[in-house]
Amino acid sequence: MPQPNSTSTDGYDIAFRVLGIALAITVPLSNLAWLGGNLTAWATSSATAPYQPVQALLHPDQLWPDLSETSLLLGTRIAPGAVLVALGITAAVLYKRHRGGGSGRKKHVDGMAKQRDIEPLMSKAITDKARSLRPSLKYAKHIAAADTGILLGNLQGTRHEVRMGYEDVAVAIMAPRSGKTTSLAIPSILNAPGPVLLTSNKAAGDAYTATLDARAAVGRTWSMDPQQIAHAERAMWWNPLADARTLDGAGRLAGHFLAASVDASQQGDFWSKAGSNILSQLFLAAALDERPITDVMAWLAFPADRTPLDILRDHKFAAVAAQLKGTVEGPPETRDGIYETARQYAAALLNSEIAAWVTPQKDVPEFTPSTFVTSKDTLYLLSKDGGGGASALIAACADSVMRAATAQAERAGGRLDPPMLAILDEAANVCKISDLPDLYSHLGSRGIIPITILQSYRQGQKVWGDAGMDAMWSASTIKVIGSGIDDPDFADKLSRLIGDHDVETTSTSTSESGKSTSVSMRQERILAADAIRALPKGTALAFATGMRVAMLDLRPWYLEPGADELSAASARASKGITARAIAKAAPKQSDFGPAA
């Protein structure tokens, strides 16, 4: 028996497709022709025709004999054709936008979180959570969005805001110019309901200038600028030895100088540990005797000076004094090596301009962390990359503030209300707090909300080591990943965390008996490593504990209401920095001798 010819089968398929297209055009066109003819008849006071769309399309003169040829041409030919074309174009545009190819909403990536998947980060849930976390909001009829949590962005392609709550702790890994400052740091600072701490290595055109005036309207602004990044006037001083009156506090302070000077991989060698120990012992002696921190540099210059030994003994720290004495009276080459290591760690204190920020200043107010954490003030901590001892002071001050906030939270029943926001921008460069990964495990529960911003995962590994960075990553309840991830291993790790999804695959085969179609399912990465690397600017991935990964549209501050006023304030602050820098660089009369 002869088998059906596949060519004839294909011919039937083509014929049916042509017929379908013809019907898709003629049915709406004939109806539009009938409607257009009747509208024309009504407009010219002629008799209307009964519903006969096919006749209206083929023989309109028989349905409307009173209409002229021009009227029939316009009403039943040109107008319906134009309407049909317009409808076709509109449908094509809408379809293209829906598929992600137009200028409207961005295409939702299959397998990524939808609204129901991240409900705890959406408006209603985050508001309810804020009521339970903050006693001051429990009975409020209306709660402003800024009081409920920190805006991360909009769920991609929607207007639904995604926020982290005031018990979350976050790590943001975003390359330069990927929105880490404009879309995360600045909006968070501007909308913070309580005290704010910011670390940064930039001033002009950055978070410092963009938020300075706005935060000054909320509370007092404190700027610690020992390396004169913003050329800020010294309007504060802070005593780093205030927390060094115990062996543990002195050790933490010395640890900041160690972390600012060497990487995590080098902090365990003999000279590093010995230099850090000497610093902690001398810091303890200076704190107990209420001396300025600069006295430590004098003791380091003269190891034979017995003053720190006497102070430690007088304050019942005999064991510490014995350790210090053993080092001082040990082999000269070993002692000199240890002391030289300690001198290098604390070398920034030899700079009188830097030291002035951490020693008592006449007629300059003292910054006290315990008072700050109960206010709505803002503390700007500025330091250059690789600032050594200067960045150690920045890290020590940030650490002191967070420890003071923890103590205040315990006194207040366990949590700060309003919460304190700590934006640790460029943390791997200017705020190397050695045990920051450990602090992440409890800061959020105290109402202390840290957002550590890094340029790459490896940058964090360099500072805190592999185990430390992994611990911080694991403890972070919110992780934000921006564009510019060029580390293939990290991109693949993210791809695996996002997971796989089922993809429907359709295959068609042709045989002598005709065509057959089969549908199968296969697993495919939701977002491959190369797609993560190619994330467009203005988008980010949000990893929240226990939820699907969400794609976000970022919300830069300069596109929000009030941006013009903020831009003007930022421009004024930037001009002020420039003017102060020029004034400092201008030669003084004394440089040229007395005036004639």
KOLMI-434989 format. One record per residue (C-alpha): residue number from 1; x, y, z; residue in one letter. Coordinates in Angstrom, 3 decimals. Layout:
BEGIN
NUM, X, Y, Z, a;
...
END
This chain:
BEGIN
1, 0.000, 0.000, 0.000, m;
2, 1.542, 3.346, -0.979, p;
3, 2.574, 5.634, 1.914, q;
4, 1.312, 9.221, 2.061, p;
5, 3.626, 11.647, 0.391, n;
6, 5.289, 13.984, 2.935, s;
7, 5.407, 16.712, 0.287, t;
8, 1.628, 16.719, -0.043, s;
9, 1.339, 16.758, 3.770, t;
10, 3.512, 19.848, 3.885, d;
11, 1.340, 21.377, 1.193, g;
12, -1.760, 20.852, 3.317, y;
13, -0.019, 22.510, 6.295, d;
14, 0.897, 25.533, 4.200, i;
15, -2.626, 25.766, 2.819, a;
16, -4.129, 25.734, 6.312, f;
17, -1.693, 28.425, 7.465, r;
18, -2.548, 30.618, 4.480, v;
19, -6.249, 30.097, 5.154, l;
20, -5.763, 31.021, 8.807, g;
21, -3.917, 34.212, 7.918, i;
22, -6.563, 35.126, 5.344, a;
23, -9.355, 34.677, 7.910, l;
24, -7.371, 36.661, 10.507, a;
25, -7.304, 39.578, 8.071, i;
26, -10.672, 39.385, 6.289, t;
27, -12.886, 38.819, 9.343, v;
28, -11.839, 41.958, 11.237, p;
29, -11.495, 43.938, 7.983, l;
30, -15.058, 43.089, 6.855, s;
31, -16.461, 44.032, 10.248, n;
32, -14.520, 47.302, 10.205, l;
33, -15.823, 47.966, 6.670, a;
34, -19.413, 47.484, 7.804, w;
35, -18.842, 49.690, 10.872, l;
36, -17.090, 52.355, 8.801, g;
37, -19.838, 52.362, 6.196, g;
38, -22.579, 52.818, 8.785, n;
39, -20.629, 55.589, 10.551, l;
40, -20.197, 57.371, 7.217, t;
41, -23.904, 56.948, 6.457, a;
42, -24.836, 58.287, 9.880, w;
43, -22.499, 61.272, 9.462, a;
44, -24.045, 62.147, 6.057, t;
45, -27.658, 61.531, 7.218, s;
46, -28.031, 58.524, 4.876, s;
47, -29.729, 55.218, 5.605, a;
48, -27.690, 52.671, 7.561, t;
49, -27.357, 49.039, 6.484, a;
50, -28.067, 45.767, 8.352, p;
51, -25.168, 43.641, 9.644, y;
52, -23.654, 42.143, 6.466, q;
53, -19.860, 42.427, 6.890, p;
54, -18.953, 40.332, 3.814, v;
55, -21.230, 42.433, 1.582, q;
56, -19.785, 45.588, 3.131, a;
57, -16.322, 44.457, 2.132, l;
58, -17.166, 43.209, -1.403, l;
59, -20.114, 45.379, -2.552, h;
60, -20.475, 48.417, -0.278, p;
61, -22.360, 50.344, -3.009, d;
62, -25.260, 47.877, -2.722, q;
63, -25.566, 48.358, 1.048, l;
64, -25.267, 52.161, 0.926, w;
65, -26.557, 53.264, -2.493, p;
66, -26.972, 56.863, -1.314, d;
67, -23.254, 57.349, -0.535, l;
68, -20.838, 58.775, -3.081, s;
69, -17.836, 56.813, -4.313, e;
70, -15.490, 59.009, -2.270, t;
71, -17.479, 58.434, 0.915, s;
72, -17.558, 54.696, 0.323, l;
73, -13.819, 54.642, -0.383, l;
74, -13.027, 56.487, 2.861, l;
75, -15.589, 54.706, 5.043, g;
76, -15.249, 51.095, 3.876, t;
77, -11.718, 50.909, 2.497, r;
78, -9.212, 53.494, 3.762, i;
79, -10.484, 53.942, 7.344, a;
80, -10.884, 50.180, 8.094, p;
81, -7.492, 49.455, 6.549, g;
82, -5.826, 52.158, 8.658, a;
83, -7.516, 50.924, 11.829, v;
84, -6.478, 47.330, 11.116, l;
85, -2.852, 48.359, 10.523, v;
86, -2.847, 50.419, 13.738, a;
87, -4.258, 47.497, 15.707, l;
88, -1.642, 45.186, 14.220, g;
89, 1.203, 47.549, 15.120, i;
90, -0.136, 47.985, 18.653, t;
91, -0.419, 44.232, 19.127, a;
92, 3.129, 43.742, 17.826, a;
93, 4.540, 46.402, 20.190, v;
94, 2.725, 44.969, 23.192, l;
95, 3.898, 41.474, 22.336, y;
96, 7.461, 42.688, 21.918, k;
97, 7.368, 44.454, 25.279, r;
98, 5.896, 41.398, 26.920, h;
99, 8.713, 39.305, 25.507, r;
100, 11.293, 41.808, 26.759, g;
101, 12.371, 43.273, 23.457, g;
102, 10.842, 46.729, 23.744, g;
103, 11.461, 49.799, 25.837, s;
104, 8.768, 48.933, 28.362, g;
105, 9.051, 46.475, 31.194, r;
106, 12.038, 44.207, 31.211, k;
107, 11.455, 40.536, 30.605, k;
108, 11.085, 38.430, 33.726, h;
109, 13.751, 35.739, 33.754, v;
110, 12.122, 32.313, 33.980, d;
111, 12.838, 30.683, 37.320, g;
112, 13.666, 33.920, 39.180, m;
113, 11.566, 35.017, 42.139, a;
114, 8.122, 36.432, 41.580, k;
115, 6.216, 38.556, 44.069, q;
116, 4.807, 35.575, 45.969, r;
117, 8.299, 34.062, 46.308, d;
118, 9.708, 37.029, 48.245, i;
119, 6.565, 38.078, 50.101, e;
120, 8.504, 38.691, 53.380, p;
121, 10.425, 41.488, 51.623, l;
122, 7.338, 43.169, 50.190, m;
123, 5.441, 46.131, 51.580, s;
124, 2.800, 44.502, 53.782, k;
125, 5.040, 41.892, 55.372, a;
126, 7.903, 44.310, 55.940, i;
127, 5.519, 46.826, 57.559, t;
128, 4.069, 44.187, 59.870, d;
129, 7.590, 43.130, 60.787, k;
130, 8.575, 46.723, 61.586, a;
131, 5.667, 46.998, 64.027, r;
132, 6.864, 43.922, 65.894, s;
133, 10.529, 44.999, 65.906, l;
134, 10.090, 48.651, 66.868, r;
135, 7.935, 49.452, 69.920, p;
136, 7.642, 53.086, 68.793, s;
137, 5.679, 51.937, 65.703, l;
138, 3.443, 49.348, 67.355, k;
139, 0.337, 51.544, 67.554, y;
140, 1.075, 53.955, 64.680, a;
141, -1.817, 54.237, 62.221, k;
142, 0.445, 54.975, 59.276, h;
143, 4.097, 53.976, 58.953, i;
144, 6.298, 55.634, 56.361, a;
145, 8.042, 53.206, 54.024, a;
146, 11.472, 54.406, 55.201, a;
147, 10.585, 53.347, 58.761, d;
148, 9.849, 49.783, 57.695, t;
149, 13.113, 48.836, 56.013, g;
150, 15.875, 49.692, 53.562, i;
151, 14.913, 49.883, 49.901, l;
152, 16.909, 47.511, 47.705, l;
153, 15.046, 48.193, 44.460, g;
154, 11.935, 47.139, 42.560, n;
155, 11.174, 43.568, 41.605, l;
156, 12.241, 43.579, 37.985, q;
157, 9.584, 44.674, 35.559, g;
158, 7.201, 45.761, 38.317, t;
159, 6.587, 48.648, 40.693, r;
160, 6.741, 46.386, 43.738, h;
161, 9.388, 47.631, 46.170, e;
162, 11.749, 45.095, 47.721, v;
163, 13.099, 46.045, 51.162, r;
164, 15.368, 44.470, 53.750, m;
165, 14.039, 44.739, 57.278, g;
166, 15.628, 46.338, 60.301, y;
167, 16.889, 43.010, 61.587, e;
168, 18.706, 42.023, 58.409, d;
169, 22.445, 42.273, 57.827, v;
170, 23.732, 42.652, 54.296, a;
171, 26.742, 42.235, 52.065, v;
172, 26.748, 43.979, 48.690, a;
173, 29.262, 42.929, 46.037, i;
174, 29.160, 45.499, 43.284, m;
175, 31.849, 46.668, 40.899, a;
176, 32.664, 50.381, 40.522, p;
177, 29.953, 52.385, 38.746, r;
178, 27.392, 49.608, 39.141, s;
179, 25.100, 51.582, 41.451, g;
180, 26.530, 50.663, 44.861, k;
181, 26.667, 54.293, 45.973, t;
182, 23.883, 55.908, 43.945, t;
183, 21.336, 53.109, 44.390, s;
184, 22.231, 51.567, 47.741, l;
185, 24.398, 53.720, 50.023, a;
186, 22.928, 57.172, 49.366, i;
187, 19.197, 56.217, 49.398, p;
188, 19.744, 54.175, 52.578, s;
189, 21.431, 57.109, 54.335, i;
190, 18.835, 59.639, 53.206, l;
191, 15.953, 57.523, 54.519, n;
192, 17.523, 56.148, 57.695, a;
193, 15.266, 56.736, 60.730, p;
194, 18.101, 56.689, 63.290, g;
195, 21.850, 57.296, 63.569, p;
196, 23.995, 56.602, 60.512, v;
197, 27.628, 55.580, 60.202, l;
198, 29.357, 55.791, 56.801, l;
199, 32.891, 54.784, 55.898, t;
200, 34.248, 55.904, 52.541, s;
201, 37.428, 56.644, 50.644, n;
202, 35.858, 59.410, 48.542, k;
203, 34.123, 62.690, 49.292, a;
204, 33.390, 64.967, 46.324, a;
205, 30.505, 63.672, 44.214, g;
206, 29.970, 60.707, 46.524, d;
207, 27.761, 59.703, 49.456, a;
208, 29.415, 62.315, 51.669, y;
209, 28.458, 65.349, 49.591, t;
210, 25.099, 63.912, 48.476, a;
211, 23.826, 63.373, 52.014, t;
212, 25.617, 65.983, 54.143, l;
213, 22.947, 68.710, 54.024, d;
214, 20.007, 66.291, 54.213, a;
215, 21.387, 64.553, 57.299, r;
216, 22.267, 67.899, 58.899, a;
217, 18.536, 68.680, 58.820, a;
218, 17.861, 65.510, 60.849, v;
219, 20.649, 65.666, 63.417, g;
220, 24.255, 66.644, 63.890, r;
221, 26.853, 65.590, 61.319, t;
222, 30.303, 64.487, 62.471, w;
223, 33.154, 64.183, 59.983, s;
224, 36.381, 62.399, 60.860, m;
225, 38.774, 63.153, 58.036, d;
226, 42.351, 62.556, 59.253, p;
227, 43.821, 62.389, 55.747, q;
228, 41.813, 65.365, 54.517, q;
229, 39.886, 63.666, 51.751, i;
230, 37.100, 66.233, 52.128, a;
231, 39.441, 68.855, 53.614, h;
232, 36.904, 68.984, 56.424, a;
233, 37.487, 71.342, 59.314, e;
234, 38.512, 69.521, 62.464, r;
235, 35.273, 70.022, 64.380, a;
236, 35.565, 66.872, 66.519, m;
237, 38.043, 64.628, 68.208, w;
238, 37.645, 61.054, 69.368, w;
239, 39.542, 59.187, 72.054, n;
240, 40.445, 55.685, 70.790, p;
241, 41.761, 54.779, 74.252, l;
242, 38.315, 55.186, 75.842, a;
243, 37.626, 51.493, 75.109, d;
244, 41.209, 50.364, 75.848, a;
245, 41.032, 50.362, 79.663, r;
246, 40.713, 46.569, 79.623, t;
247, 43.079, 44.037, 78.152, l;
248, 40.410, 42.951, 75.681, d;
249, 39.687, 46.540, 74.577, g;
250, 43.383, 47.326, 74.188, a;
251, 43.835, 44.134, 72.173, g;
252, 40.963, 45.095, 69.834, r;
253, 42.507, 48.513, 69.261, l;
254, 45.897, 46.987, 68.480, a;
255, 44.169, 44.503, 66.184, g;
256, 42.844, 47.361, 64.039, h;
257, 46.384, 48.647, 63.501, f;
258, 47.516, 45.123, 62.629, l;
259, 44.635, 44.532, 60.165, a;
260, 45.205, 47.901, 58.479, a;
261, 48.860, 47.074, 57.875, s;
262, 48.964, 43.409, 56.805, v;
263, 46.616, 40.982, 55.061, d;
264, 44.839, 38.191, 56.895, a;
265, 47.335, 35.622, 55.588, s;
266, 50.257, 37.438, 57.299, q;
267, 48.669, 38.268, 60.634, q;
268, 49.693, 35.002, 62.284, g;
269, 53.458, 35.234, 61.892, d;
270, 55.758, 35.911, 64.848, f;
271, 56.605, 39.561, 64.146, w;
272, 53.023, 40.577, 63.430, s;
273, 51.679, 38.970, 66.599, k;
274, 54.533, 40.288, 68.724, a;
275, 54.168, 43.836, 67.357, g;
276, 50.431, 43.743, 67.969, s;
277, 50.975, 42.483, 71.545, n;
278, 53.372, 45.328, 72.341, i;
279, 50.886, 47.859, 70.989, l;
280, 48.048, 46.401, 73.076, s;
281, 50.171, 46.530, 76.243, q;
282, 51.199, 50.140, 75.639, l;
283, 47.637, 51.165, 74.683, f;
284, 46.423, 49.645, 77.950, l;
285, 49.023, 51.586, 79.971, a;
286, 48.179, 54.886, 78.226, a;
287, 44.425, 54.345, 78.716, a;
288, 44.784, 53.483, 82.412, l;
289, 46.823, 56.626, 83.056, d;
290, 44.453, 58.731, 80.897, e;
291, 47.258, 59.764, 78.570, r;
292, 46.842, 60.670, 74.880, p;
293, 47.470, 57.898, 72.377, i;
294, 50.494, 59.779, 71.021, t;
295, 52.417, 58.900, 74.217, d;
296, 52.550, 55.353, 72.909, v;
297, 54.788, 56.524, 70.063, m;
298, 57.220, 58.027, 72.585, a;
299, 57.340, 54.724, 74.486, w;
300, 57.941, 52.830, 71.244, l;
301, 60.838, 55.144, 70.452, a;
302, 62.501, 54.380, 73.813, f;
303, 61.861, 50.760, 74.867, p;
304, 63.867, 51.335, 78.054, a;
305, 61.304, 53.846, 79.337, d;
306, 59.837, 52.199, 82.449, r;
307, 56.755, 54.461, 82.607, t;
308, 54.332, 51.961, 80.999, p;
309, 55.646, 49.201, 83.275, l;
310, 54.999, 51.291, 86.372, d;
311, 51.497, 52.247, 85.185, i;
312, 50.533, 48.623, 84.549, l;
313, 51.798, 47.521, 87.963, r;
314, 50.058, 50.409, 89.730, d;
315, 46.749, 49.347, 88.164, h;
316, 47.148, 45.671, 89.145, k;
317, 48.095, 44.402, 85.675, f;
318, 51.217, 42.647, 86.945, a;
319, 51.081, 39.819, 84.397, a;
320, 50.876, 42.268, 81.498, v;
321, 53.744, 44.258, 82.986, a;
322, 55.800, 41.078, 83.223, a;
323, 55.151, 40.295, 79.556, q;
324, 56.215, 43.806, 78.564, l;
325, 59.304, 43.602, 80.754, k;
326, 60.277, 40.269, 79.217, g;
327, 60.134, 41.769, 75.730, t;
328, 62.079, 44.890, 76.729, v;
329, 64.817, 42.896, 78.454, e;
330, 64.949, 40.135, 75.839, g;
331, 67.628, 39.736, 73.164, p;
332, 68.246, 43.180, 71.608, p;
333, 67.820, 42.007, 68.020, e;
334, 64.461, 40.406, 68.844, t;
335, 63.287, 43.380, 70.921, r;
336, 64.283, 45.870, 68.236, d;
337, 62.490, 43.845, 65.560, g;
338, 59.284, 43.696, 67.606, i;
339, 59.348, 47.372, 68.444, y;
340, 60.101, 48.357, 64.865, e;
341, 57.128, 46.289, 63.677, t;
342, 54.886, 48.061, 66.210, a;
343, 56.261, 51.461, 65.131, r;
344, 55.380, 50.711, 61.510, q;
345, 51.819, 49.725, 62.442, y;
346, 51.225, 52.948, 64.392, a;
347, 53.338, 55.240, 62.178, a;
348, 50.329, 57.386, 61.239, a;
349, 50.266, 58.746, 64.804, l;
350, 53.567, 60.524, 64.092, l;
351, 51.642, 62.788, 61.719, n;
352, 50.453, 65.687, 63.870, s;
353, 47.538, 66.391, 61.496, e;
354, 46.260, 62.838, 61.896, i;
355, 47.002, 62.642, 65.606, a;
356, 44.998, 65.809, 66.250, a;
357, 41.777, 63.909, 65.438, w;
358, 42.401, 61.408, 68.256, v;
359, 43.882, 63.602, 70.984, t;
360, 42.127, 66.210, 73.161, p;
361, 41.640, 69.520, 71.328, q;
362, 40.897, 72.819, 73.019, k;
363, 37.480, 74.255, 72.073, d;
364, 36.703, 71.211, 69.880, v;
365, 33.864, 68.886, 70.988, p;
366, 34.622, 65.247, 71.744, e;
367, 32.746, 62.604, 69.793, f;
368, 31.361, 59.999, 72.187, t;
369, 29.925, 56.817, 70.629, p;
370, 27.590, 56.150, 73.578, s;
371, 25.820, 59.476, 72.983, t;
372, 25.829, 59.106, 69.208, f;
373, 23.941, 55.787, 69.167, v;
374, 20.946, 57.322, 70.983, t;
375, 20.682, 60.255, 68.536, s;
376, 19.816, 60.771, 64.884, k;
377, 23.283, 62.057, 64.091, d;
378, 25.496, 61.006, 61.186, t;
379, 29.170, 60.048, 61.407, l;
380, 31.289, 60.230, 58.254, y;
381, 34.562, 58.299, 58.541, l;
382, 36.857, 59.100, 55.619, l;
383, 40.208, 57.522, 54.797, s;
384, 42.352, 56.868, 51.767, k;
385, 42.911, 53.401, 50.361, d;
386, 45.972, 51.853, 51.958, g;
387, 45.888, 54.475, 54.677, g;
388, 47.711, 52.177, 57.108, g;
389, 47.436, 53.537, 60.612, g;
390, 44.975, 56.217, 59.514, a;
391, 42.526, 53.584, 58.241, s;
392, 43.130, 51.727, 61.523, a;
393, 41.686, 54.727, 63.366, l;
394, 38.672, 54.697, 61.016, i;
395, 38.081, 50.991, 61.652, a;
396, 38.585, 51.486, 65.398, a;
397, 36.045, 54.307, 65.496, c;
398, 33.469, 52.316, 63.499, a;
399, 34.037, 49.333, 65.776, d;
400, 33.677, 51.518, 68.879, s;
401, 30.367, 52.899, 67.608, v;
402, 28.964, 49.423, 66.887, m;
403, 30.077, 48.152, 70.295, r;
404, 28.468, 51.177, 71.961, a;
405, 25.288, 50.486, 69.986, a;
406, 25.315, 46.874, 71.179, t;
407, 25.650, 48.005, 74.800, a;
408, 22.845, 50.533, 74.371, q;
409, 20.595, 47.894, 72.778, a;
410, 21.120, 45.627, 75.770, e;
411, 20.161, 48.462, 78.116, r;
412, 17.086, 49.220, 75.993, a;
413, 15.709, 45.695, 76.152, g;
414, 17.730, 44.087, 73.381, g;
415, 17.226, 46.301, 70.337, r;
416, 17.829, 49.904, 69.238, l;
417, 14.718, 51.870, 68.279, d;
418, 15.183, 53.574, 65.895, p;
419, 17.811, 51.234, 64.454, p;
420, 21.332, 52.328, 63.584, m;
421, 22.538, 52.006, 59.992, l;
422, 26.218, 51.265, 59.318, a;
423, 27.187, 51.650, 55.657, i;
424, 30.688, 50.190, 55.432, l;
425, 31.531, 51.311, 51.913, d;
426, 34.980, 50.269, 50.693, e;
427, 35.205, 48.192, 53.874, a;
428, 38.061, 46.091, 52.515, a;
429, 40.144, 49.238, 52.020, n;
430, 39.314, 51.595, 54.868, v;
431, 37.426, 49.621, 57.538, c;
432, 39.176, 46.321, 58.185, k;
433, 37.456, 45.161, 61.354, i;
434, 39.016, 41.736, 61.887, s;
435, 36.026, 40.065, 63.543, d;
436, 33.348, 41.731, 61.419, l;
437, 32.195, 38.309, 60.116, p;
438, 31.572, 37.230, 63.727, d;
439, 29.711, 40.458, 64.527, l;
440, 27.295, 39.732, 61.663, y;
441, 25.821, 36.876, 63.654, s;
442, 24.198, 39.193, 66.219, h;
443, 24.209, 42.827, 65.023, l;
444, 20.865, 42.548, 63.225, g;
445, 19.116, 41.247, 66.323, s;
446, 20.344, 44.360, 68.166, r;
447, 18.863, 46.807, 65.686, g;
448, 22.311, 47.536, 64.236, i;
449, 22.104, 47.158, 60.470, i;
450, 25.480, 46.790, 58.713, p;
451, 25.747, 46.897, 54.935, i;
452, 29.274, 45.956, 53.920, t;
453, 29.990, 47.001, 50.343, i;
454, 32.792, 45.237, 48.462, l;
455, 33.969, 45.369, 44.871, q;
456, 34.499, 41.610, 44.652, s;
457, 34.327, 38.460, 46.752, y;
458, 38.098, 38.036, 46.512, r;
459, 38.555, 41.486, 48.030, q;
460, 36.806, 40.220, 51.150, g;
461, 38.891, 37.033, 51.173, q;
462, 42.063, 39.123, 51.144, k;
463, 41.003, 40.979, 54.302, v;
464, 39.184, 38.299, 56.327, w;
465, 40.611, 35.141, 54.771, g;
466, 38.619, 32.397, 53.051, d;
467, 36.964, 31.208, 56.264, a;
468, 36.141, 34.736, 57.424, g;
469, 34.602, 35.825, 54.140, m;
470, 32.630, 32.595, 53.890, d;
471, 31.365, 33.205, 57.441, a;
472, 30.263, 36.752, 56.585, m;
473, 28.582, 35.546, 53.397, w;
474, 26.729, 32.819, 55.288, s;
475, 25.681, 35.128, 58.152, a;
476, 24.331, 37.810, 55.805, s;
477, 20.574, 37.516, 55.549, t;
478, 20.612, 39.736, 52.449, i;
479, 23.193, 39.565, 49.680, k;
480, 23.093, 42.042, 46.804, v;
481, 25.066, 41.277, 43.643, i;
482, 25.469, 44.031, 41.072, g;
483, 26.914, 44.148, 37.581, s;
484, 30.594, 43.677, 36.823, g;
485, 31.231, 40.270, 38.461, i;
486, 34.346, 39.160, 36.553, d;
487, 35.426, 36.323, 38.862, d;
488, 34.435, 33.136, 36.976, p;
489, 34.487, 30.937, 40.095, d;
490, 32.265, 33.306, 42.048, f;
491, 29.922, 33.786, 39.083, a;
492, 29.568, 30.013, 38.762, d;
493, 28.927, 29.735, 42.526, k;
494, 26.146, 32.305, 42.205, l;
495, 24.722, 30.468, 39.200, s;
496, 24.562, 27.245, 41.200, r;
497, 22.932, 29.037, 44.138, l;
498, 20.265, 30.471, 41.847, i;
499, 19.586, 26.932, 40.684, g;
500, 18.039, 25.125, 37.716, d;
501, 14.592, 25.070, 36.187, h;
502, 12.668, 22.854, 33.785, d;
503, 12.783, 23.903, 30.150, v;
504, 10.309, 22.491, 27.634, e;
505, 11.955, 21.245, 24.452, t;
506, 9.921, 20.531, 21.317, t;
507, 11.349, 18.349, 18.557, s;
508, 9.823, 17.561, 15.187, t;
509, 10.710, 14.614, 12.999, s;
510, 9.560, 13.683, 9.496, t;
511, 9.135, 10.179, 8.231, s;
512, 7.299, 8.421, 5.391, e;
513, 4.175, 8.379, 7.528, s;
514, 4.305, 12.159, 8.045, g;
515, 5.427, 14.553, 10.746, k;
516, 5.598, 13.759, 14.460, s;
517, 6.176, 16.183, 17.314, t;
518, 7.425, 15.301, 20.779, s;
519, 7.796, 17.432, 23.901, v;
520, 10.378, 16.711, 26.607, s;
521, 11.664, 18.483, 29.726, m;
522, 15.288, 19.177, 30.592, r;
523, 17.103, 20.974, 33.433, q;
524, 18.856, 24.236, 32.636, e;
525, 20.571, 26.906, 34.741, r;
526, 18.198, 29.762, 35.511, i;
527, 21.051, 32.234, 35.096, l;
528, 24.349, 31.013, 33.683, a;
529, 27.670, 32.411, 34.867, a;
530, 28.123, 34.428, 31.677, d;
531, 24.666, 35.984, 32.143, a;
532, 25.586, 36.999, 35.715, i;
533, 28.769, 38.613, 34.430, r;
534, 26.719, 40.465, 31.802, a;
535, 24.094, 41.817, 34.212, l;
536, 23.188, 45.243, 32.833, p;
537, 23.880, 48.316, 34.928, k;
538, 20.861, 49.301, 36.931, g;
539, 19.987, 45.714, 37.845, t;
540, 21.050, 43.498, 40.725, a;
541, 20.440, 40.067, 42.196, l;
542, 19.036, 39.829, 45.726, a;
543, 19.724, 36.668, 47.725, f;
544, 17.537, 36.543, 50.837, a;
545, 17.672, 33.752, 53.389, t;
546, 15.136, 31.039, 52.619, g;
547, 13.809, 32.649, 49.425, m;
548, 14.272, 32.425, 45.695, r;
549, 16.788, 34.788, 44.179, v;
550, 15.156, 37.955, 42.855, a;
551, 16.202, 40.190, 39.991, m;
552, 15.902, 43.859, 40.957, l;
553, 15.665, 47.140, 39.120, d;
554, 17.799, 49.536, 41.153, l;
555, 16.462, 52.925, 42.227, r;
556, 19.226, 55.573, 41.989, p;
557, 18.671, 58.621, 44.178, w;
558, 18.923, 61.064, 41.268, y;
559, 15.729, 59.653, 39.701, l;
560, 13.680, 59.994, 42.877, e;
561, 11.498, 62.957, 43.968, p;
562, 13.561, 65.801, 45.420, g;
563, 16.634, 64.844, 43.394, a;
564, 17.127, 68.377, 42.051, d;
565, 17.454, 69.805, 45.547, e;
566, 19.842, 67.041, 46.591, l;
567, 21.902, 67.530, 43.430, s;
568, 22.235, 71.226, 44.165, a;
569, 23.285, 70.504, 47.763, a;
570, 25.817, 67.926, 46.568, s;
571, 27.239, 70.391, 44.060, a;
572, 27.617, 73.035, 46.800, r;
573, 29.365, 70.575, 49.096, a;
574, 31.703, 69.475, 46.282, s;
575, 32.565, 73.100, 45.488, k;
576, 33.286, 73.629, 49.170, g;
577, 35.780, 70.740, 49.126, i;
578, 37.457, 72.196, 46.037, t;
579, 37.656, 75.663, 47.582, a;
580, 39.193, 74.307, 50.802, r;
581, 41.724, 72.269, 48.840, a;
582, 42.752, 75.314, 46.775, i;
583, 43.013, 77.467, 49.887, a;
584, 45.321, 74.928, 51.545, k;
585, 47.484, 74.630, 48.435, a;
586, 47.824, 78.427, 47.978, a;
587, 51.220, 79.749, 49.155, p;
588, 51.116, 81.821, 52.335, k;
589, 52.882, 85.132, 52.816, q;
590, 55.176, 83.477, 55.371, s;
591, 56.500, 81.250, 52.576, d;
592, 58.066, 84.322, 50.973, f;
593, 59.331, 86.121, 54.071, g;
594, 57.965, 89.318, 55.690, p;
595, 56.025, 91.780, 53.582, a;
596, 57.932, 94.835, 52.342, a;
END
